[in-house]
């Protein structure tokens, strides 16, 4: 859903999905195995994606009156298939 929110281009969406999955993998290694997280480039890319997503959510709540998770899901589903 993050990818659908912050990009209209398929190639960008695929890149976003990969970055989020890779960042989640780092999180899991840290939490479950105590491994050090030293991939600052990946972390920076993920944080930019997260910031863009939250900025988009603010835009939705203000300009499209999206004020519930149900409304958000409906909006994303319409965006996904348009």
Beta strands, then each sheet from edge to edge (+ up, - down):
end
